[in-house]
Amino acid sequence: MSNYDYLVVGAGLFGATFAYEAAKRGKRVKVIEKEDHIAGHIYTKNVAGINVHEYGAHIFHTSNKNIWDYVNQFAEFNRYTNSPIANYKGEIYNLPFNMNTFNKMWGVITPAEALAKINEQRQEMAGKEPANLEEQAISLIGRDVYEKLVKGYTEKQWGQKATELPAFIIRRLPVRLTYDNNYFNDTYQGIPIGGYTQIVDKMLASDLIDVETGVDFFANRDQYLQDYPKVIFTGMIDQFFNYQLGTLEYRSLRFETEMLDQDNYQGNAVVNYTDAETPYTRVIEHKHFEFGKGNDYQTIITREYSKTWEKGDEPYYPVNNERNNGLFAQYKDLAKQQSNVIFGGRLGQYKYYDMHQVLQAALKIVKQEFSD
């Protein structure tokens, strides 16, 4: 394999960005991917004219103009604004918490009235140091909003009671005293017209990049490390080291997707189900991400369930508590001893990255690698 300069393990956004930048610099790159498709968790598949987010909703957002310009090389973005709603036992609330939410919750009209109500409810925690997530949330937003819009959703998301979760998971809760349903504060946001897969496809289109899907790095791990001068590894860092220091925790997801013979199922791309009784955390209606896509007689929805990760499951995001962060620090020390391996992405760097942060992290590695 001496004709390759790099082996990239994983054809997700991090790996594809590195491969693209390496090829721009004349390097030959082999990319291997264990799934039967490229693009990792941002993979979108066109079904009946609707671009289905196969691994959950992805909305690109950033305030970094350089990152926005960078990603726009590979796709044209629409003006989609992330405005999810919450369904609590049939009651509908706007997210993030804003004046529309507070008006529905308490009947308040003005920001002063809303703030007074929030402060009144926060008094429950006056003078107390929050000992868990529940107390932290009440100290920030009060009991009413916590009970209806935070508690059930969070417990489903993490698979634990809120009273058993550490307070630091919710360091802050976005509260907006305006009638604005835009979830993000970022300058730029949108969905690529035609889906996300095209971005990675274009990144990997160089004649200097060879891509193989359906290939398991761990089936020939030692051979790969021997054959390639340098490896970019975007899988789980603890798996790379055969879990020798212990297993890091991840959360996994399960999806139920179905096509319905109707034009419009829920009227919004994302609806969070915040009560404990509904087993799924949210329902995604994919056609609402791109205006006017699909036909008038069909729609595709996905119910998303959060679950505890077990070996063999697909990991979606790290559980960055004190125990796991300490263990990751030990794995990071091991990683430094692998002079020909660079670890990247959510799983390789054990960080809850959004897409713009994945790009930033990948370009940082590129800058370090090709600094000369």
N, C-alpha and C positions, 0 to 999 in steps of 0.2 A: 504493500500500500504506500510505497515511498513517493508515489506521484501525487499524493494528497498532503496538503499542509495541515489541515484540520479535520477532525471528526466532530461533528455536532450531534449530540444525542438529544433528540426532541425537536420536532418541527413546529413548535409553538412560536409565539411572537418573539420571545427572547432569542431562541436559537436561530430563527429565520433572520432576525435583524443582524446578528453577528455574522451569519453566513453571507448575507448581502454585502455588508461592509467589507468583509474579508475579500470577497470576489472583486469588489471595486478596486481593491489594492493588488489585484493580480494573483491572489492566493487560490489554490484549488481546495475545494471543500466537499467532504462527504457528509450528508445528513441522513441519519437513520431515525425512524419513528415507529414506536410499537403499535400505534393504532393503524387502521387501514386508510387514514386520511391525514392531510397536513392541517396546520393551523391550531392544533391543540384545543384548548377550551374556548377559543373564539371562533371555532368552526361553525359556519352557517351552511345550510343545505337548502336548495330551492325545491320546494314541494308545491305543486299547483300554483306557481307564480308567487309564492310567499317564501321569503327567506327566513327559515326556521333557525333560531339560536339553539343549537342542539345541546349545549351545556349551560343553559340559563341565560338570562338577559345580560347583554353587554352594551353599555352606553359609553362612548368615548367622550372624555371630558378633561380639560386641562386649562391652566392659565399661562402655560409656557408656550409662547408663540413659536419658538424654535421646534418644539415637539409637535405642535399643531401643523406647522408647515411641513415637517418631516413626514408625518403620516398621510398628509394630503398629496404626496407624490404618488401614492399607490391607489387612491380611491377618491371619488368625489363624495362629500358628506352632505346629508340633508340637514335641515334645521331642527331635528327632533329635540324636544326639551323633556327631560325626565321629570314627570309629575305623577308619581305613583299615588294610589289611594289605598286606604286601609278599610277593610271590612271587619267590623267587630259585631258578630251575631246579627248581621243584617243592617247595622248602622254604618254609614259611609263617612269617612273622615279624610281630609286632605293631608298629605305629607309633603315636605317636612312640617313639623308643628308650626302653624301660622295662624293668622287671624281667622281664616276660614275654618280651621280646626277648632279654635277656641269659641267661635260663634256657635258652631254646631254643638260643642260640648257644654257650654254654659250660657249661651244666649247673649254674650257680651258683644258690644259693637265697636268700642274704641280700644286702641292699644293700652290706654291707662287702665281701663276696666279689666282687660286681660291680664296685665301685669299685676294688678292688685289681687286678682283671683289666684294667680300662680304663687305669689308671695304668701298669701294666706295659707295655701296648702303646703308650702314648703316649711311652714312653722312646725310641722310635725317632727322635723329633724333638727330643730333649732338647738344649737349647742352640742349636738352629737356628731361624732366622727362616723361616717358611714362604714359599716363593717362588711357589707356585701353589696351585690349589684342592686338589689331591691332598695335598700336604704340610700344608695348613691343616686338612683333614679328619682326617688321621692324628693331628695334634697335639691335636685335640679329642676324638676318640673311639677312636683306635687302628685298626690295619690290618684286623682281621677285619670289624668293622661297616662300615668304609669299602668294602672289596672287595665285600661282599655286598649292601649296602643303599644305598650312596651312589654309587659309581663309575659303574656302568652306567646308572642312571637319570639321573644328572646329565649324562653325556655325550650321551645321547639328547635330553635336554631342551634343551641348549644347542648341540648339533651340533658340539662340539669335544672333544678329549681333555682330561681333567681336568688333565693336566700343562701344558696350554696356556691354561687358564682362570685368571684372576687370583684370588689368595687371598681378596680381600675379598668375593667372592660368598657365601662361607660364613663369616660373621663368628662365628657360633655354631651349634651343633647342639643341639636340645632333648634333654637326657638326664634321665630321671626315674627315681629309685631307688625307685619304687613300682610296684605292679601295677595301673596305671591306663592304659587305652587311649584316653582322651579326648585327641584331638589338640590341642585348643585350651585355653588357660588362662582364656578369657574367662568372665565371669559369665553371659552370655546366649548361647544359640545355638539354631538350629532351622531348619526348612524351612517355608515357607508352605504351609498345607494348601490344595491346589488349584493349586499352582505359583506362579511369580514373575510371570508376565505380568499377572495381575490387579492387582498393585501399581502398575505403570506405567499400566495401563488406568484405574484409579481416579484416579491423579494427573492424567491428561489429560482427565478427563470434564467439566471445566467448560465452560459455554457461551461463556466468553471465550477458549477455546483451540481452534484449528483445526489438525487434523493431516492431513498428506499423506504417504503412504508411496510408495516407488518413485521418489523425486525426488532427483536428483543435484545437490547444491549447486554443484559445479564446472562444470556445464553452463551455469550463468548466474551465476557468482560475482560479477562486477563489478556486474551489475544488482541482485542481492540486496543488496550492500553500499550501493548507491545508494538503493534503494527503502525500506530499513528503518532506523529511527532507531538501533537497536542490535541487534547480533547476538551470540548465545551460540553459540560454535563448539566442538563436542566431537569433531571429527575430528583427523587428524594435523596438528600444527602446522607441520611442514616442508612438507606438501602444500599447506597454505593459502598458503604463500609460494612455491609452485611449486619447492620444493627448491633455492632460489637459493643457499643457503649450503652445500648438500650434503645428503645423505640420512641421516636418523637410522635406526638399526637397530631392528628389532622381531623378535620371534619369532612365528611363525604356528603354527596347528594344523590337522590334518586329522582328520576323524571318519569312522568306518565304523559305521553303526548297523544292527542287524538284530533282527527279532522271532523268537524261538525258541518252538517248541511244547513248552515245559516250564515248570514252576512256578518253579523256582529254579536259576539257572545257577551262581552262585559264592558265595552265602550272605552277601554283603556288598555295600554300595553301591559301594565303591571298592576295587579291588585294583591296587596298583602293581607293575609288572613291572621288577625292578631288575637283571636280567642284561642283558648287551649283546646277546645273540643274539635275544631277542624284540624285534621292530621297533617295537612300540607301547610307550608309557610306562605306560598304565593301561587298565583295563577298568571301565566304569561299568555297574552294573545298576540301572536307574532306579526300579524298584518298591520297592527297599529304602529309598529316601529318605522314603517315606510308608507308614506301617504298613497293611498289608492292602489296598492299592490294586491294581486289576487283578483278573484271575481266576486260578484255580488251574492253568490250562493254557497260559498264555503269559507270557513275560517279554521285555523289550527291553534289549539291551546295546549299548554303544558302545565301540569301541576308539579310543583317542586317540593320535595320532602328532604329535610335535613336528617342526617343519620351519623352515628358514630362510625368512624373509620376503623376498619380492620384490615389486616394484611390481605392483599388481593383486591381490595376495593380501590376505586379511583379517588385519589386525594384531591381536595379542592382548595382548602386553605388551612394554614397552620393554626394551632391553638397556642398563641403567644403568652402563656402564663409563666410564672417564675420558674417552675420546674423545667418546662420545655426550653425556655430561653437559656437556662443554665446548661442543659444538655446540648443544645445547639452550639453553644460557645465551645464545648469540648470537641464536638465534631468539626467545628471551624478550625481548631488547632490541628486536628488530624489532616484536614484539607490542605493546610499550608505545607504539609510535608509531601504533597502530591505535586511536584514541580511542573508536571506536564498536563495537569487538569485544572480547568477553571469551572467553578460552580456558579450557576446563574438561575434566575427566575424565582418564582414563588417557592418552589420546592427545594431548589439548590441553595437558595439564600434564606429560606425559612422566614419569609416576610409576606404579609398580606398586601401584595402589590395590585393596584389598579393598572389598566392597560398603559396609561401614559407613564406610570412609574416603571413598568417593565421596559418600555422603550428607553427611558432615562438610564436605568440600570445597565441595559445592554450597551448603550452608546458610551457609558462610562468605562465599561470593560474594553470596548473597542479602542477608546482613546488611550487606555493604559497599555493595551497590547501593541498598538501601532504608533506609539508616541514618537518613534524615530522618524 
